[in-house]
Amino acid sequence: MAICKLNDSKKINTLMKYFWKLIYNIILFPAAYFIAVILAMLNKKIRAGLIGRFRTYSKLKNEFPHRNRDRLVYWFHAASHGEFEQVKPILAGLKEIEPDCYCIVSFFSPSGYNNVEDEHIDCKIYLPADFPWNCRRALRRTRPHKLIFAEYDVWPNLVWSAEILNIPTTLFAARLQKKSPKGWPILRSFYRQVYGSINSVYTVGEKDHIAVKRILPRGSKSVIRVLGNPRYDRVKELADQFTIDRTKSVLHRQNGIFAASVWPEDEMVILKPLTNLLKNDSEVFLYWVPHEPKGKFIDNSVRQFQQLNLEPVLMSECGLTPKNGEQVLIIDHVGLLAELYWKGRIAYVGGGFSTGVHNVMEPAIARLPVIFGPKFHNSDAAEALIEVGGGFPTSNSEQFSQTLHELMSNDEKFLQASLAATGVIHDNIGSATRVVRGIIRD
């Protein structure tokens, strides 16, 4: 009886897979691609991504003049620059164990393709457009030993094509947020066919492990393991490179507050409380970092502070030490925040009022209590910080002001939050090693 039920379940699952393949390939992806082509006329980032995708196969053909049969190839995919931070320690670990392996890294966005340079990448490409013929010819040309996705950017036809060609697939640092659309009834049916075709899924935590198992089809043979988030390892590795005095108490640092990765939606909440604080306390110093620290975004920031009767200075003009006692330093360079955090005491990390909170790990390892907006469920680190008392979600200006006041006026509470924040990072180190072992073993 049980065998009959299992066979019926397999038949239903096979039929559903064919159904969703038809829907995805006839309606969903062609419609999305058509919209992207239209938007490319107006948006240079989308245009750059589409042009890059047209060139992907020719680049692979140059790297592999003949269809690969002998070379040990791993193909990693990351959505953008941020997701590559998870891939980076995995690449390094894999190359250490298998130094002769060849590593392809594909990106969805220009921010990843244009900005990532790593000695362990042998071939950098844009992700092929997710048409079945595109995916199959790229996989046939390269014949990777394994196709590996980071976190969430899983593309159905690439997964299904790998399955048809008997190329094992892995998803690591997998997370399914509580309110993820992947859990909605109709979409869950679709993602069941995608995730069910992945050979091994390594989740960040136990909650994600349970959520993934709920999505998988009955009788799935996918290997599911809780292996953590390799980005913790990357943040620790990066911090170890800085020439800073880590023995110095955080209370002996400048009374500096970071407003990092600030979006317009964040500004509406935090700008007025911060400027009031600066005017009432001449010892407080503000590092202001727009989400895109260049061009009109920098000009807008300068203008806003001037209208509030504060004279900001740009880091490109004065370095890290304003010469005339200014209290606002606008960071107009990228790639500096991780080290700068070690100069301050408290961080507000943006994105939590718009697309989702940005990187809270870097201020946490620098011993800073971290404040952020209500959209934090995209970050397992933000959730962990809240749980231990090192992170503080805020919904409005009043709550933000209150949190700042409590942290700045109560040294005991501040130190507890500081210790808890950095503890989250150190407690989660080691994931990269576990993921590398899983990739080789499973």
C-alpha positions, 0 to 999 in steps of 0.5 A: 500500500505504501509503495503504491502511494509512493509511486502515485506521488512520483507520478504526480510530481513528474506531471507537475514538473512537466506542467511548470516547465511548460508554464515557465518556458512558454509564459513566465520567463519569456514575459520577464525577458521581454520586460527586461529588453524594454527596460534595458532601453532606459536602464544602463545596468539592465542593458549591460547585463543583457549585453553581457549575457549575449557574450557568455557562450562565446567566452565559454567557447574561448575558454573551452575550445572543445567540449570539456571531458577531462578538466575538473570544473566547478561552476559557482553562481552568485547574484551580485557582489554581496552574494560573492562574499559568501562564495569567496571563502568557498572558492579559497577552501576548494582551491586549497584542497583541489588546486588544479580545479577550474572555477567558473563564477557567473553573476546575474548583476553588473555590480558583481561582474564588474567589481569582483576580482579574485585570484581563485576565479579562472573564468568570470561570466554573466549568467546565461539567459535562462532559456533551456537551449542556452543553459544546455549548451553552456553546460555541455561545453563546460561539463562542470563536476558540480553546479553551485548556487549561493543563497537564493539566486536559483534559476530553474532552467539551469537547474533542470538542464543540469539534472538532465545532463546528470550534473550535480547541483548544490545550493548553500547558505540557503534561507527561506524567510518566514513570509517568503513568496516561495511558501505561497500555495501556487508558488510553492508548487513551482519551487517544489519542482525547482528545489526538488531537482537540486541534489544538495541544499545546505541551509543557514539554520534549523528554521531554514532546514525545516522550511526547505524540507516543507517545499521539497516533494514527497520522497525527495532524495535531495541531501539537506544539511544545516551548515551555516553561512560562510559570510561570517568566515569572510567577515572575520577574514577581512577584519583580520587583515586590518592593522588595528588595535583590537585590545583597545576598549570600544569605550575609548574610541571616538564617540562616532555613529555610522549611518551606512548604506543609507537609502532615501527611506532611511533618511526620512527616519534617521536624519532629523534625530541624528542632526538633533543629537549632533547639535546638542552634543559637540563630541558626537561625530557622524559618518554618513554613507549613502547607499551609492556614495557617488555623484548626485547621491553625495551632492544630495547629502551635502545639501541636506546637512547644509539645510539643517545648519550643519556643514559636512565635509567629504572624505575625498577632500579631508581624509578621516580627520576634518580640519575645522571641527566639523561633525559630519564626514560623508564617505564618498568612496566604496569599500572602506566601511569594514575598516572604518567601523573600528573607529566608531561605537554605534552603527545604523545599517540601511535598507531596512525601510526599503529592499531589506537590511544590508550587511550588519556583520561588518559593524558587529565584528567591529563590536558595534551595536547595530540598529536597522529598519523593520525589513530585516528578515532577509538577514540571518545575522540581523535576526541573530543580533536581535536574539542576543541583544546586539541588534535593535530594529526600529520602526520610526524616528522616535524609536530610533532616538530612544535606542540611540539615547539608551546606548549612549547614556548607559555604558553597561547596556552599551557594553553588553550590546557590543559584546553580544554583537561581536559574539554572533560573528565568532559563534558562527565561524567555520561554515566555509569549511563545512560547505567545502567538505559538503561540496566534495563529499555529497 
